[in-house]
Every structure is written in structure tokens, then in C-alpha cells.
Amino acid sequence: MLLTDLSLEDILIPQIFPLLSYRDWLNIRSTSRALCSIIQVFLSKNRSLPVPVHSESLLKVLTQSATNIRVLNLANASYLKDDVLRAILQKNHKLKSLNLRNCTALTPGILQVVSIQCKELQVLLLGGCGWVKTDALDYHTFHHKRLLETKNNPVPQSQDMLAVLGIIGLRSCVQLRKKSRYVGKDDLFSKLNSPDKLKKISHKHLKKKPRTRIRSLVELDLSNNVELSDLTFTEFFVVFNLIRHLNISKLPQVTDITMKHIAENLKELEHLDISENMKISDRGLYTVAKHCRKLRSVRLERCIGITGLTIEFLEKNGIRVQKGRGCMFNQPDASMLPPIWLYPSIPSFLLDSPENSEIIPQGQDNVSVENLLQASSSRRFNPGRLETRMGFSRHYNAPESLPVSRPQPSPQSGEFSGLSRSSQPASYSSSEVNMTSEAKNDIFKHP
């Protein structure tokens, strides 16, 4: 039995061809004229391109006649430009998933095309796209908000006779070169005065009107876009409040304010990724965990503002925490230590205990962390006592041979106390050192 002997509509298109890769489609297409015509029919009805196409010419061949694509994956397509993607989006209005990760050749104007043409979009992945700006996301938010208002509050029919004729489709439209089927004043008057016939006319018109389904985003990836800030998400999460998977990692300008907007609006949130966000502290993460009751997992990598106290709270509430490497709440390890300039210097009056007096040299105003790391190899050095005297509570029992625990974020401001990117290490101030127990408990209050 040959491939051409199988049923095209019942077997080949729904069951066989979707299981093959796009390279297999192209190989079959170049075999014979009969198979080429079969593949062209399949490409016109194809619903998914799950694997990125690494050539602009191949992408044009695969999408030239496609009008029903639901899943489009174009990740890492550095060749992709606005005109190529615009031609695809204008023909595929039922697109539900769009992956544009690391497509650096696009411009912010392409989001306008996505907003207008793809009203059923549910998955939007824009990680690593430096062209994503706040203005483009604001337009996407405004357009979707207007669509929802129009759907919920339709425009009432006017009492003007000309407007009524236009609504029920009885007037000729010169611009579209369409002529009304009802010719003559007497015939039109009789149709309008007969309730039964008028009802049929309206019903026919509503049948011809296309149905537009407006859907909200369910999965969003805006990671590694350095220009996005808290102002970007002020109105965004109010409109798109059905997001379940959210990735806002590697956004250096995002703070606890964004976490507050997430907690107030995203009640359906299940998975959250805030990796490498230095300005997010215990306050923001605790607020999200408290108000997003469906949260199941949080990804935290290199989050220097998150301490073990919040991690214990998440794990007790059944939330899976993916810590990764370089997190402040992990036990110290040589491979996880950040550069030495990230550490603050420790005031000498904190190290004048009898246990540490033989190891730490006295009479110095500031002792660098290099000396502390060298001194930590001795069993007589007690980092737990040092950390307690600095005003921070321990969340695990560290062995005596481990180095000093890394500095923790300030519970009041949420920022990393004592850090400086200058060549000389920063030092703790007296107000940061003399921290009361009441201030330490404020991190669990709502921002």
C-alpha cells in the first residue's frame, strides 16, 4: 500500500503528518507531484509548528498557505523580522500559542499586530527579547481591555431608521460593492412592517456575523528584558488576571511593588519564576504566597533578598521551591560564593568575643571577609554567634567549620544592607547592626 492510497482527510492529515517533523514534510513534498499536492493540502490545514524553523525560506514555504495555525514556535530565530512574522499573523487569527524567545531582530511594533490579529492568544513567550518595551505592553493591555468592554457591553441598536437598516443589512454598501437583495420601496416597507419577516431578516444577518472569541493570557514569559519595571505591570496584571504560569526572572528593575500587584490580581497563579531579581525581598514573596492560594511552585535562583525564613514558610504550605545555585538561604559552599567585592566588611567590635579574639586580629576598624573566610577553617570560630550579635536570627544550625553566613536583606526596606559595588567593601552602619526583634518580624506584614 502506498502513501497516496490512504485517506487524506481521515488518516494522513489528522493522524500521520502531525507526528512528523517539518523536514519530513519537505522531503515528502520533493518526492513526487502527487505527494507534493498532498503536502500542500496538509500545510494549508496544519495547526502546529512546535519545532523552530532555522531558515527564513523554509518558514515561508511552511506558512505560505497556512490559515489555521494554533501553535507557533519561532524561538531563537535570529533571522525573523517584522514583515515575515506580520504576514503569518495576518492569516492565522486563531493563534493560541506564540513563542518568540530570543528573537532579537523584531521591533516593538510587532506587538501591535499580535494585539489586533490574535485575539485568542493564551501563551505569549517573549523571554530574551530586548525590543519589548513598556509602551508596547501598554498598548497590548489597552487593546485587550477595550475588547472586553465591547464584549460585555455591546452597543445598543439606534432608533434611527438608516442605522437600523445598516444593522440588519438592508442597505447597499457601495464601498464593498454589495447590493441589497430588497429592491423597491414597497417591498422594503412591507418587510419592515411584518414582524415575522423582520425577525427572519435579523436572524440571517446574525448568522453571517463571524464569532470572535476573546481569551486572556494563561502563560507569560517576559524574562531577561532589562527595560521593564514596576510601572509596566501596574495595569497589565489588572487586565490579564488569569495568568497561571509567570516568568519575570532577570528583571533588575522589578521590586516588591510588582509582587504586590501579582498578589492582588493573579489569583489563579500556579507557577512563578523570579530568579536573579535582586530587589525582591521576603516581603514581596511572602505576600504572593499568602494571597495566591493556588500557587504550587516558585523558582528562586540567585535571589539574594530571599532568606530561609520565607522558604520554610513556603515549604510548610506545600509550595515547591526550586532554589538552584547561588541562593542566600543555602548552606555556604565554595562553588556558590559570589565575588569577594559583594561581601561587606565586618566591624571589629562585633568580633571581640573571647571565642574569636585569638583568630581575628584586634585593633582594626574593619575586618575584611577574606580574613573571615580564612579564619572559618578553625573549629574555634563560631559564625552562629557572630550572626546572632549582628541581629539576624539563624534558620539552620551551621557547622562550626563553615564560613560566616552571607549578609541578609534589611527587613524594613527589603534592600541588601551594607553592599556596595565600589572597589572597597562597604561596612555596616550602627542602625543596621542594632536591629530589634520587632523589626525582624515586620517582613511578614503586608507591604
matplotlib code that plots the C-alpha trace (Angstrom):
import matplotlib.pyplot as plt

x = [0.0, 1.3, 1.0, -1.3, -3.7, -4.5, -7.4, -6.2, -8.9, -9.3, -5.8, -2.9, -3.8, -5.2, -3.1, 0.2, 1.6, 1.3, 3.7, 6.4, 8.9, 8.9, 12.0, 10.0, 7.2, 9.7, 11.3, 7.9, 7.0, 10.0, 9.3, 6.6, 3.9, 1.2, 2.8, 3.6, 0.0, -0.9, 1.6, 0.3, -3.2, -1.8, 0.1, -3.0, -4.8, -1.8, -2.4, 1.0, 4.7, 6.1, 9.8, 11.6, 12.4, 16.0, 15.7, 13.5, 13.0, 11.8, 9.4, 7.9, 7.3, 5.7, 3.4, 2.6, -0.8, -1.4, -4.5, -5.3, -2.1, -2.8, 0.8, 3.8, 7.3, 9.9, 12.4, 16.0, 15.1, 17.6, 16.6, 13.0, 11.9, 8.6, 7.4, 7.8, 6.0, 3.3, 2.4, 1.9, -0.1, -2.5, -3.6, -3.8, -6.3, -6.9, -3.3, -3.2, 0.5, 3.3, 6.9, 9.3, 12.1, 15.5, 14.1, 16.3, 15.6, 12.0, 10.7, 8.1, 5.6, 5.0, 3.1, 0.5, -0.1, -0.3, -2.8, -5.1, -4.9, -4.5, -7.5, -7.5, -3.8, -3.3, 0.5, 3.0, 6.7, 8.9, 11.9, 15.2, 13.6, 15.3, 12.8, 9.9, 9.2, 6.7, 4.8, 4.2, 2.9, 0.7, -0.9, -1.5, -3.2, -5.3, -6.5, -7.5, -9.3, -11.3, -12.2, -13.5, -15.6, -17.1, -18.0, -19.5, -21.4, -22.5, -23.6, -27.4, -29.3, -30.1, -33.6, -32.6, -34.1, -30.9, -28.9, -31.5, -31.3, -27.5, -27.6, -30.0, -28.2, -30.8, -28.8, -26.4, -22.8, -21.0, -17.5, -17.8, -19.6, -22.5, -26.1, -29.1, -31.4, -34.6, -35.3, -38.1, -39.7, -43.0, -41.2, -38.9, -41.8, -43.7, -40.7, -40.1, -43.8, -44.1, -42.7, -42.1, -40.2, -38.2, -37.2, -36.0, -34.0, -32.2, -31.6, -30.0, -27.7, -26.6, -25.8, -23.4, -21.6, -18.4, -18.0, -14.9, -13.6, -11.6, -9.3, -6.9, -3.3, -2.6, 1.2, 3.5, 7.3, 9.0, 12.3, 15.6, 14.1, 16.1, 13.9, 10.7, 10.0, 7.2, 5.3, 4.9, 2.8, 0.6, -2.3, -1.1, -2.0, -5.3, -6.4, -4.6, -5.7, -6.0, -2.2, -1.2, 2.5, 4.5, 8.2, 9.6, 13.2, 16.3, 14.4, 16.7, 14.2, 11.4, 10.8, 8.3, 5.7, 5.3, 4.9, 2.1, 0.3, 0.7, -0.8, -3.7, -4.7, -3.3, -5.5, -5.1, -1.3, 0.3, 4.0, 6.2, 9.8, 11.6, 15.2, 18.0, 15.8, 18.0, 15.4, 12.7, 12.7, 10.9, 8.1, 7.1, 7.4, 5.5, 2.7, 2.3, 2.4, -0.3, -2.8, -2.2, -3.8, -3.3, 0.5, 2.3, 5.9, 8.4, 11.7, 14.4, 17.9, 20.4, 17.8, 19.9, 16.9, 15.2, 16.1, 15.4, 12.6, 10.3, 11.5, 10.4, 7.0, 6.6, 7.5, 5.2, 2.3, 3.0, 4.7, 7.6, 10.7, 13.4, 16.4, 19.1, 22.6, 23.8, 20.9, 21.4, 19.4, 21.5, 24.4, 27.6, 29.7, 32.9, 31.3, 28.4, 30.3, 29.8, 32.8, 34.6, 33.6, 29.9, 30.7, 30.6, 33.3, 32.5, 33.1, 35.7, 33.5, 31.4, 34.3, 35.8, 34.2, 36.5, 35.9, 37.2, 39.8, 42.6, 41.7, 40.6, 43.3, 42.2, 42.6, 41.3, 38.3, 37.1, 37.9, 37.6, 35.7, 38.8, 40.2, 36.9, 36.9, 40.5, 39.6, 36.5, 38.6, 39.4, 36.9, 37.1, 35.5, 31.7, 29.8, 26.5, 27.5, 28.7, 25.4, 23.4, 25.2, 24.6, 20.9, 19.9, 18.2, 19.6, 17.4, 19.7, 22.4, 25.6, 28.7, 31.4, 33.9, 31.7, 32.5, 30.4, 26.9, 26.3, 24.7, 20.9, 18.5, 17.1, 13.6, 12.3, 13.5, 13.9, 17.3, 20.7, 22.2, 25.9, 26.5, 28.5, 29.8, 32.8, 36.3, 36.4, 33.9, 31.1, 30.5, 27.5, 26.1, 25.1, 21.4, 21.7, 23.6, 21.3, 18.2, 15.4, 13.3, 10.2, 11.8, 12.7, 9.0, 7.8, 8.7, 5.5, 3.3, 1.6, 3.6]
y = [0.0, 3.4, 6.6, 8.0, 5.1, 6.3, 8.6, 12.2, 13.7, 10.7, 9.3, 11.4, 14.9, 14.2, 11.2, 10.7, 14.1, 15.8, 13.2, 14.0, 16.9, 19.8, 18.3, 15.1, 17.2, 18.9, 15.5, 14.1, 17.2, 16.8, 13.2, 13.4, 15.7, 13.7, 13.8, 17.5, 18.3, 16.2, 18.1, 21.4, 20.5, 19.5, 22.7, 24.7, 22.9, 22.5, 23.6, 23.4, 24.3, 23.1, 23.0, 26.2, 26.6, 27.8, 29.3, 32.2, 30.4, 27.2, 29.2, 30.9, 27.6, 26.1, 29.1, 30.4, 28.7, 28.2, 29.8, 27.7, 27.6, 27.4, 26.8, 28.7, 28.2, 30.6, 30.6, 31.6, 32.7, 35.5, 35.9, 36.7, 40.2, 42.1, 41.7, 37.9, 37.5, 40.0, 38.0, 34.9, 36.6, 38.3, 34.9, 33.0, 34.7, 31.6, 31.5, 30.4, 29.9, 32.2, 31.6, 34.4, 33.8, 35.3, 36.8, 39.8, 41.2, 42.2, 45.6, 46.7, 47.4, 43.6, 43.5, 45.8, 43.2, 40.5, 42.5, 43.2, 39.9, 37.3, 37.8, 34.2, 34.2, 32.4, 31.7, 34.5, 33.8, 36.9, 35.9, 37.4, 39.9, 43.2, 45.0, 44.5, 48.0, 49.3, 51.2, 48.1, 46.2, 49.1, 49.1, 45.3, 45.9, 48.8, 46.9, 43.8, 45.9, 47.6, 44.3, 43.0, 46.2, 45.8, 42.2, 42.8, 46.0, 45.7, 48.9, 49.2, 49.5, 53.0, 54.2, 56.0, 54.2, 54.5, 53.0, 50.2, 49.4, 49.3, 46.9, 44.4, 44.5, 46.1, 48.9, 48.6, 49.2, 50.9, 50.6, 46.9, 46.6, 44.8, 45.4, 44.8, 41.9, 44.0, 46.4, 48.8, 51.0, 49.0, 45.7, 47.2, 48.8, 45.5, 43.6, 46.2, 46.2, 42.4, 41.2, 37.7, 38.7, 41.3, 38.7, 36.4, 39.2, 39.9, 36.2, 35.9, 38.8, 37.5, 34.2, 35.8, 37.8, 36.0, 35.0, 36.3, 34.6, 36.8, 34.9, 36.0, 35.1, 31.9, 31.7, 34.7, 34.9, 38.4, 37.3, 39.0, 42.3, 44.9, 47.9, 46.6, 48.0, 48.1, 50.7, 48.1, 45.8, 48.3, 47.9, 44.8, 42.3, 44.0, 43.2, 39.8, 38.4, 34.7, 34.0, 30.7, 30.5, 33.7, 34.2, 37.6, 36.5, 38.6, 41.9, 44.2, 47.0, 44.8, 45.2, 44.2, 46.6, 44.2, 41.3, 43.2, 43.7, 39.9, 39.1, 41.4, 40.3, 36.9, 34.6, 31.7, 31.8, 28.3, 28.7, 31.7, 32.4, 35.4, 34.2, 36.7, 39.6, 41.3, 43.8, 41.3, 40.5, 38.4, 40.8, 40.5, 36.7, 36.2, 38.5, 36.5, 33.2, 34.4, 35.7, 33.4, 30.3, 28.1, 28.7, 25.4, 26.2, 29.1, 29.2, 31.1, 31.3, 33.9, 35.8, 37.5, 39.1, 35.9, 34.3, 30.9, 32.1, 32.7, 29.4, 27.5, 29.2, 28.2, 24.6, 24.3, 25.4, 22.8, 25.1, 23.6, 25.8, 25.4, 27.0, 26.4, 27.7, 30.9, 31.4, 33.2, 30.6, 27.6, 26.4, 28.1, 26.3, 27.3, 26.9, 29.1, 32.0, 35.3, 37.6, 38.9, 42.5, 41.6, 40.9, 43.8, 44.3, 43.4, 45.9, 44.9, 45.5, 42.5, 40.2, 41.0, 37.9, 35.6, 32.8, 34.8, 37.0, 34.6, 34.3, 37.8, 40.5, 43.2, 46.9, 47.2, 49.3, 46.9, 43.3, 42.1, 38.9, 37.4, 37.1, 35.7, 33.0, 32.1, 32.0, 29.9, 26.8, 26.8, 25.0, 27.7, 30.3, 30.4, 32.0, 31.5, 33.7, 36.4, 36.3, 36.5, 39.5, 41.2, 41.0, 38.2, 35.0, 31.7, 29.4, 26.4, 25.1, 25.6, 23.5, 25.2, 24.9, 26.8, 30.4, 33.4, 33.4, 35.9, 39.2, 39.2, 41.9, 44.6, 43.6, 47.2, 48.3, 45.0, 46.1, 44.4, 46.2, 47.0, 46.2, 48.4, 47.8, 50.0, 48.6, 48.9, 46.7, 48.6, 48.5, 48.1, 51.2, 51.3, 51.4, 48.2, 46.4, 47.2, 45.6, 44.8, 41.7, 43.7, 44.9, 41.3, 40.3, 43.1, 41.2, 39.2, 42.2, 43.2, 45.8]
z = [0.0, -1.0, 0.9, -1.7, -1.2, 2.4, 3.0, 3.1, 5.4, 7.8, 8.1, 6.7, 7.8, 11.4, 12.4, 10.4, 9.2, 12.6, 14.1, 11.5, 11.7, 9.2, 7.5, 6.8, 5.3, 3.0, 2.0, 1.1, -0.8, -3.0, -3.8, -6.5, -7.8, -6.1, -2.7, -3.2, -3.7, -0.6, 1.5, 0.2, 1.3, 4.7, 5.2, 4.4, 7.3, 9.6, 13.2, 14.8, 14.2, 17.5, 16.4, 15.5, 11.8, 11.3, 7.9, 6.5, 3.2, 4.8, 7.1, 4.1, 2.4, 5.5, 6.2, 2.7, 2.5, 6.3, 7.7, 10.7, 12.8, 16.6, 17.9, 16.5, 17.9, 16.5, 19.4, 18.7, 15.1, 14.7, 11.1, 11.9, 11.1, 11.3, 7.7, 7.8, 11.1, 10.2, 7.1, 9.2, 11.9, 9.5, 8.1, 11.3, 13.6, 15.8, 17.1, 20.7, 21.5, 20.2, 21.2, 20.3, 22.8, 21.8, 18.5, 18.6, 15.1, 15.8, 16.8, 19.4, 16.6, 16.1, 19.4, 17.9, 15.2, 17.8, 19.8, 16.8, 14.9, 17.6, 19.9, 21.1, 22.2, 25.5, 25.6, 24.9, 25.4, 24.9, 27.0, 26.0, 23.6, 24.2, 22.0, 24.4, 25.8, 28.3, 25.7, 23.6, 26.5, 27.5, 24.0, 24.3, 27.6, 26.4, 23.3, 25.2, 27.8, 25.1, 23.5, 26.9, 27.4, 24.0, 24.6, 28.0, 27.0, 23.3, 21.6, 21.7, 18.4, 17.4, 16.7, 13.5, 10.5, 8.5, 11.3, 11.7, 8.0, 8.3, 11.3, 9.7, 6.3, 4.1, 2.7, -0.2, 0.6, -2.3, -0.8, -0.5, -3.8, -2.2, -3.2, -1.0, -2.0, -1.2, -4.2, -4.2, -1.6, -1.4, -0.9, 1.7, 3.6, 3.7, 5.0, 7.8, 8.9, 9.1, 12.5, 11.3, 8.2, 10.1, 12.6, 9.9, 8.3, 11.6, 12.1, 8.7, 9.4, 12.8, 11.1, 8.7, 11.5, 12.5, 16.1, 17.8, 20.9, 23.2, 25.5, 28.2, 28.7, 30.7, 30.3, 30.0, 29.8, 30.0, 31.4, 30.6, 29.5, 31.4, 30.5, 32.1, 35.6, 38.2, 36.1, 33.3, 35.4, 37.2, 34.8, 33.0, 35.7, 36.3, 32.7, 32.3, 35.7, 34.6, 34.2, 35.7, 34.6, 35.0, 34.3, 35.3, 36.0, 35.3, 35.5, 37.5, 38.0, 39.4, 43.1, 45.8, 44.2, 41.3, 43.7, 45.4, 42.0, 41.4, 44.8, 44.3, 40.8, 39.8, 42.0, 39.5, 39.6, 39.9, 38.8, 39.4, 38.4, 39.9, 39.5, 39.6, 40.8, 43.3, 44.5, 45.5, 49.2, 51.8, 51.9, 48.3, 48.1, 51.4, 50.1, 46.9, 48.8, 51.2, 48.6, 45.7, 47.2, 44.0, 43.9, 43.6, 42.7, 42.9, 41.2, 43.1, 41.7, 42.9, 44.8, 47.4, 49.0, 50.0, 53.3, 54.8, 56.9, 53.9, 52.3, 55.4, 55.2, 51.6, 52.1, 55.1, 52.9, 50.2, 47.7, 45.9, 46.0, 43.2, 44.9, 42.3, 42.9, 44.5, 46.8, 50.1, 52.0, 51.0, 53.2, 52.1, 49.5, 47.8, 44.4, 45.3, 46.8, 44.9, 44.1, 47.2, 46.5, 47.1, 50.8, 53.3, 55.8, 59.4, 62.1, 64.6, 67.7, 66.6, 66.6, 70.0, 71.6, 73.7, 71.1, 68.2, 69.8, 69.1, 65.5, 64.4, 64.8, 67.3, 66.9, 63.4, 62.4, 59.7, 59.1, 55.5, 54.7, 53.3, 56.8, 58.0, 55.3, 56.2, 59.9, 59.3, 58.9, 62.6, 64.9, 67.5, 65.1, 65.8, 62.9, 64.6, 67.5, 65.1, 63.1, 66.3, 67.5, 64.2, 64.9, 62.4, 63.6, 62.4, 60.3, 60.3, 62.5, 60.6, 61.3, 63.2, 60.3, 57.8, 56.9, 58.0, 56.7, 53.9, 54.7, 54.8, 53.4, 55.6, 56.8, 56.7, 53.3, 51.5, 50.1, 50.7, 53.6, 53.5, 49.8, 47.5, 44.0, 44.6, 44.8, 48.6, 50.6, 52.3, 56.1, 58.3, 60.0, 63.6, 62.8, 60.7, 63.3, 66.3, 64.8, 67.2, 67.2, 66.3, 63.1, 62.1, 62.4, 60.1, 57.0, 57.3, 57.2, 54.0, 52.1]

ax = plt.figure().add_subplot(projection="3d")
ax.plot(x, y, z, "-o")
ax.set_aspect("equal")
plt.show()
